[in-house]
């Protein structure tokens, strides 16, 4: 007889280079379609970065990937300490409602505590269903009344990467002097 879902224990592991297509599929569930050739160099850079974590949640009995959390820890001057920022959090639809999202947040909290972070934050869209359900508040985070302002750079083509010159890009500001 199979184990009831509410008693299932999820396992967690750091993403590896071979998980690119799995991570890509999870990003699609968040509404971020990216071709694998565009994502691969960034993905490889990130998973080798000691300040970045991409953790996959594995569901029993066959350790199928059920979700993911990505976060970065970095020093922040105004805090005079470390801040952890959750970049992406996704649970596949069939695994929602079983506490996996909360477990992924708790994992980021524990890593933050271990690194002696002063703060953990999440930037999320007001339109996300999880935001409307107050998921993060229920997980213990407090709403910050901050705003995010953004500037997208149109000269970045689909195949270019930050910091890498393309034919369309101009000299970097420090090179213009």
URFEN-V751947 format. One record per pair of residues at least 24 apart in sequence whose ideal C-beta (glycine too) atoms are under 8 Angstrom apart, sorted by the first residue. I is the first residue (numbers start at 1). J is the second residue. If there is no record, write none. Layout:
# URFEN-V751947
i = [I;I]
j = [J;J]
This chain:
# URFEN-V751947
i = [2;3;3;5;6;8;8;8;9;10;10;10;10;10;10;10;11;11;11;11;12;12;12;12;12;12;13;13;13;14;14;14;14;14;15;15;15;15;15;16;17;17;19;19;19;22;22;23;23;23;26;26;26;26;26;26;27;27;29;29;29;30;30;35;37;38;38;41;42;46;53;53;55;55;57;57;57;57;57;59;59;65;66;66;66;66;66;67;67;67;67;67;67;68;69;69;69;69;71;71;71;73;73;73;73;76;76;79;79;80;81;81;81;81;82;82;82;82;82;83;83;83;83;83;84;84;84;84;84;84;84;84;85;85;85;85;86;86;86;86;87;89;89;101;101;101;102;102;105;105;105;105;106;109;123]
j = [61;60;61;98;98;59;60;98;60;57;58;59;60;66;100;103;57;58;60;63;55;56;57;58;103;107;55;56;58;47;53;54;55;56;47;54;55;56;68;47;44;47;54;56;65;56;65;54;56;68;65;67;68;88;90;92;88;90;90;92;93;88;90;158;159;158;159;161;161;70;108;111;104;107;91;95;100;103;104;95;100;92;91;92;94;95;100;91;92;95;100;101;104;104;104;105;107;108;108;111;120;111;112;115;117;118;119;118;119;118;116;117;118;119;112;115;116;117;118;117;118;119;120;121;108;111;112;115;117;119;120;121;120;121;122;123;120;121;122;123;123;122;130;130;135;139;138;139;136;139;140;141;139;140;148]
